[in-house]
């Protein structure tokens, strides 16, 4: 793999991608210290530095890189691993209290991806914990979080939860010193977003029981999770969210693509009016990382 005229971003994408080990080895052999430093900076900026470390370690390529490069990657992976252990502990406390109160909870995005999709939780950085609960349980869940010492981040948070429901799809975030930020969702889209036409019951119908650490919880099915990730990347953030969300899609498909029901994905895309976002996200992932997607999604 020739690195001539390739930018640090292009090289980083190649190192993360779905390419033969020999090609990656040839690529790594052509890197100098200055270029390695640029790759480190880009990996950190785009939220994939610990991912890069695990990827290179798994491919047996760490010895091809300068010691300082490896040390910085490994330190990021170590910090992410420890941080995610703390997040999982915090999730367990909250899930236990919700379960005792009879509140069903779905672990969305990062907390589930890091612990059930990625090969190692230290690969996937997280900033907060996103939870989906029934709208009817929001008031009780809010009181539980306040009792656990959390406070709502914004001073304009409404005492009347119905006011928040009318303008957003999650409550104002909850924060606590030394703990992750918590977002309580009752949907994954804001009310009034006319491009989408699906009720929240469509999500709950596509949930399964799972284990996160020592906690029993719910998660979206792999199909619904993929659709959610594609919606989040394309419609919610317009692809301006670093490489990490796209690598979530790449990792999910790389591990479970053979068992995904692609006809169901197409059906959901059509019925929820998100087919274009799904198609574009998958095509971008395939172009960047070589993600193995069906031919009809390729560009």
C-alpha positions as CSV (number, residue, x, y, z in Angstrom):
1,X,0.0,0.0,0.0
2,X,1.7,3.2,-1.2
3,X,1.6,6.2,1.2
4,X,3.0,8.7,-1.4
5,X,0.7,11.8,-1.5
6,X,-1.5,10.4,1.3
7,X,-2.6,12.7,4.1
8,X,-2.4,11.7,7.7
9,X,-6.2,11.4,7.7
10,X,-6.1,9.0,4.7
11,X,-3.4,6.9,6.4
12,X,-5.3,6.7,9.6
13,X,-8.4,5.5,7.8
14,X,-6.4,2.8,6.1
15,X,-4.9,1.7,9.4
16,X,-8.4,1.4,10.9
17,X,-10.0,-0.3,7.9
18,X,-10.9,-3.7,6.6
19,X,-7.6,-4.3,4.8
20,X,-5.2,-7.3,4.6
21,X,-2.5,-7.5,7.3
22,X,0.2,-7.5,4.7
23,X,-1.0,-4.3,3.1
24,X,-1.2,-2.6,6.5
25,X,2.4,-3.8,7.3
26,X,3.6,-2.3,4.0
27,X,1.9,0.9,4.9
28,X,3.3,1.1,8.4
29,X,6.9,0.4,7.1
30,X,6.8,3.6,5.1
31,X,5.9,5.9,7.9
32,X,8.4,8.4,9.4
33,X,8.2,9.9,12.9
34,X,6.7,13.2,11.8
35,X,3.9,11.5,9.9
36,X,3.3,9.2,12.9
37,X,2.9,12.3,15.1
38,X,0.4,13.7,12.6
39,X,-1.5,10.5,12.6
40,X,-1.6,10.5,16.4
41,X,-3.0,14.1,16.4
42,X,-5.7,13.1,13.9
43,X,-6.7,10.0,15.7
44,X,-7.1,11.9,19.0
45,X,-9.1,14.7,17.3
46,X,-11.4,12.2,15.6
47,X,-12.0,10.1,18.7
48,X,-10.3,6.9,17.6
49,X,-6.9,6.8,19.3
50,X,-7.7,3.9,21.6
51,X,-9.3,2.1,18.6
52,X,-6.2,2.6,16.6
53,X,-4.1,1.0,19.4
54,X,-6.2,-2.1,19.6
55,X,-6.4,-2.4,15.8
56,X,-2.6,-2.3,15.4
57,X,-2.1,-4.6,18.4
58,X,-4.5,-7.1,16.9
59,X,-2.7,-6.9,13.6
60,X,0.7,-7.4,15.2
61,X,1.9,-4.0,13.8
62,X,2.9,-2.1,16.9
63,X,6.6,-2.9,16.5
64,X,6.5,-1.1,13.2
65,X,5.8,2.2,14.9
66,X,8.0,4.5,17.1
67,X,8.0,3.8,20.8
68,X,6.5,7.2,21.6
69,X,3.7,6.6,19.1
70,X,2.9,3.2,20.7
71,X,3.1,4.7,24.2
72,X,0.6,7.4,23.5
73,X,-1.9,5.0,21.8
74,X,-1.6,2.5,24.7
75,X,-2.1,5.3,27.3
76,X,-5.3,6.4,25.5
77,X,-6.5,2.8,25.4
78,X,-5.7,2.4,29.1
79,X,-7.5,5.6,30.1
80,X,-10.5,4.7,28.0
81,X,-10.7,1.2,29.6
82,X,-10.6,2.6,33.1
83,X,-13.2,5.4,32.2
84,X,-15.5,2.8,30.7
85,X,-15.3,0.6,33.7
86,X,-16.5,3.6,35.8
87,X,-19.3,4.3,33.3
88,X,-20.4,0.7,33.5
89,X,-20.4,0.8,37.3
90,X,-22.5,4.0,37.2
91,X,-24.8,2.4,34.7
92,X,-25.2,-0.6,37.0
93,X,-26.2,1.6,39.9
94,X,-28.8,3.3,37.8
95,X,-30.2,0.2,36.2
96,X,-30.5,-1.5,39.6
97,X,-32.6,1.4,40.9
98,X,-34.7,1.5,37.8
99,X,-35.3,-2.2,37.9
100,X,-36.4,-2.0,41.5
101,X,-38.9,0.7,40.6
102,X,-40.2,-1.3,37.6
103,X,-38.8,1.0,35.0
104,X,-37.6,-0.8,31.8
105,X,-34.5,0.8,30.3
106,X,-32.8,0.4,27.0
107,X,-29.0,1.0,26.8
108,X,-28.4,3.1,23.7
109,X,-25.3,3.7,21.6
110,X,-22.0,3.9,23.5
111,X,-22.6,2.0,26.7
112,X,-23.9,-0.9,24.7
113,X,-21.4,-0.7,21.8
114,X,-18.4,-0.6,24.1
115,X,-19.4,-3.6,26.1
116,X,-21.2,-5.8,23.7
117,X,-20.1,-5.0,20.1
118,X,-16.4,-3.9,20.3
119,X,-13.9,-6.7,21.0
120,X,-12.7,-4.7,24.0
121,X,-14.4,-1.9,25.9
122,X,-11.3,0.2,25.8
123,X,-11.5,0.6,22.1
124,X,-14.6,2.9,22.3
125,X,-14.5,6.3,24.0
126,X,-17.7,7.5,25.6
127,X,-18.7,10.9,27.0
128,X,-22.1,10.1,28.5
129,X,-24.7,7.4,29.0
130,X,-27.8,7.4,26.9
131,X,-30.8,5.6,28.2
132,X,-34.3,5.0,26.7
133,X,-37.2,4.7,29.1
134,X,-41.0,4.9,28.6
135,X,-42.3,8.5,28.6
136,X,-44.7,7.5,31.5
137,X,-41.7,6.7,33.7
138,X,-39.7,9.9,33.2
139,X,-40.8,11.6,36.4
140,X,-40.0,8.5,38.5
141,X,-36.6,8.1,36.8
142,X,-35.8,11.7,37.3
143,X,-36.4,11.4,41.0
144,X,-34.2,8.3,41.2
145,X,-31.3,10.2,39.5
146,X,-31.8,13.2,41.8
147,X,-31.8,10.8,44.8
148,X,-28.5,9.3,43.5
149,X,-26.9,12.8,43.7
150,X,-27.3,13.9,40.1
151,X,-28.5,17.4,39.2
152,X,-29.8,18.6,35.8
153,X,-27.2,20.4,33.8
154,X,-29.2,23.3,32.6
155,X,-30.7,25.9,35.0
156,X,-33.7,26.2,32.7
157,X,-34.6,22.5,33.2
158,X,-38.4,22.4,33.7
159,X,-40.0,21.1,36.9
160,X,-42.9,20.2,34.6
161,X,-41.5,17.3,32.6
162,X,-44.3,17.6,30.1
163,X,-42.8,20.9,29.0
164,X,-39.5,19.1,28.1
165,X,-41.4,16.3,26.3
166,X,-43.0,18.9,24.0
167,X,-39.7,20.4,22.8
168,X,-37.1,17.6,22.9
169,X,-36.5,13.8,22.9
170,X,-34.6,13.6,26.1
171,X,-34.6,15.5,29.4
172,X,-31.9,18.1,30.2
173,X,-28.8,16.0,30.9
174,X,-28.0,14.9,34.5
175,X,-24.6,15.5,35.9
176,X,-22.7,14.4,39.1
177,X,-19.2,15.1,40.1
178,X,-17.0,12.1,39.3
179,X,-19.8,10.4,37.3
180,X,-20.8,10.3,33.7
181,X,-23.4,12.6,32.2
182,X,-26.8,10.8,31.9
183,X,-29.3,11.5,29.2
184,X,-32.8,10.1,29.7
185,X,-34.5,9.6,26.3
186,X,-38.1,8.7,25.6
187,X,-37.5,8.7,21.9
188,X,-34.5,9.0,19.5
189,X,-36.0,11.8,17.4
190,X,-37.3,15.2,18.5
191,X,-41.1,15.8,18.3
192,X,-42.1,17.6,15.2
193,X,-39.2,16.4,13.0
194,X,-41.4,15.8,10.0
195,X,-38.9,13.7,8.0
196,X,-39.5,10.8,10.4
197,X,-42.8,9.0,10.7
198,X,-42.4,6.3,13.4
199,X,-43.8,6.0,16.9
200,X,-41.5,5.2,19.8
201,X,-43.3,1.8,20.1
202,X,-41.4,0.8,16.9
203,X,-38.2,1.0,19.0
204,X,-39.6,-0.9,22.0
205,X,-40.8,-3.6,19.7
206,X,-37.2,-4.1,18.5
207,X,-35.5,-4.6,21.8
208,X,-33.9,-7.7,23.4
209,X,-32.7,-8.6,26.8
210,X,-29.0,-8.4,27.4
211,X,-26.3,-8.3,30.1
212,X,-24.1,-5.3,30.6
213,X,-21.5,-6.1,33.3
214,X,-23.5,-7.4,36.2
215,X,-26.7,-5.6,35.1
216,X,-29.6,-7.1,33.1
217,X,-31.1,-4.5,30.7
218,X,-32.6,-4.1,27.3
219,X,-30.8,-3.2,24.0
220,X,-32.0,-2.5,20.5
221,X,-31.8,-5.4,18.1
222,X,-28.8,-5.3,15.9
223,X,-30.9,-4.2,13.0
224,X,-32.5,-1.4,15.0
225,X,-29.1,-0.4,16.4
226,X,-27.7,-0.1,12.9
227,X,-30.6,2.1,11.8
228,X,-30.2,4.3,14.9
229,X,-26.5,4.7,14.3
230,X,-27.1,5.7,10.7
231,X,-29.8,8.2,11.6
232,X,-27.5,9.7,14.3
233,X,-24.6,10.1,11.9
234,X,-26.5,11.4,8.9
235,X,-29.6,13.3,10.0
236,X,-28.7,14.3,13.5
237,X,-25.0,15.3,13.0
238,X,-24.7,15.6,9.2
239,X,-21.5,13.5,9.4
240,X,-19.7,16.2,11.4
241,X,-18.9,14.0,14.4
242,X,-15.4,12.5,13.9
243,X,-14.6,9.0,12.8
244,X,-15.9,7.2,15.9
245,X,-19.6,7.0,14.9
246,X,-18.7,5.6,11.5
247,X,-16.4,3.1,13.0
248,X,-19.3,2.0,15.2
249,X,-21.1,1.1,12.0
250,X,-18.0,-0.6,10.6
251,X,-17.5,-2.6,13.7
252,X,-21.1,-3.7,14.0
253,X,-21.3,-4.8,10.4
254,X,-17.9,-6.5,10.4
255,X,-19.0,-8.6,13.4
256,X,-22.7,-9.2,12.6
257,X,-23.1,-8.4,8.9
258,X,-23.7,-12.0,7.9
259,X,-26.6,-12.3,10.4
260,X,-28.2,-8.9,9.8
261,X,-31.6,-8.9,8.0
262,X,-30.8,-6.5,5.2
263,X,-34.4,-6.7,3.9
264,X,-35.7,-5.6,7.3
265,X,-33.2,-2.7,7.3
266,X,-34.5,-1.6,3.9
267,X,-38.1,-1.9,5.1
268,X,-37.4,0.2,8.2
269,X,-35.6,2.8,6.1
270,X,-38.6,3.1,3.9
271,X,-41.3,3.1,6.6
272,X,-39.4,5.5,8.9
273,X,-38.3,7.7,5.9
274,X,-34.6,7.3,6.7
275,X,-33.5,5.2,3.7
276,X,-31.3,7.9,2.2
277,X,-29.5,8.4,5.5
278,X,-28.9,4.7,5.9
279,X,-27.7,4.3,2.3
280,X,-25.3,7.3,2.5
281,X,-23.9,6.2,5.9
282,X,-23.2,2.7,4.8
283,X,-21.6,3.9,1.5
284,X,-19.3,6.3,3.4
285,X,-18.3,3.5,5.8
286,X,-17.5,1.2,2.9
287,X,-15.5,3.8,1.1
288,X,-13.5,4.7,4.2
289,X,-13.0,1.4,6.0
290,X,-13.9,-1.3,3.4
291,X,-16.9,-2.1,5.5
292,X,-18.5,-5.3,4.0
293,X,-22.0,-4.0,2.9
294,X,-24.4,-5.5,0.3
295,X,-23.8,-4.5,-3.3
296,X,-27.0,-2.4,-3.5
297,X,-25.7,-0.1,-0.8
298,X,-22.3,0.5,-2.5
299,X,-21.6,3.6,-4.6
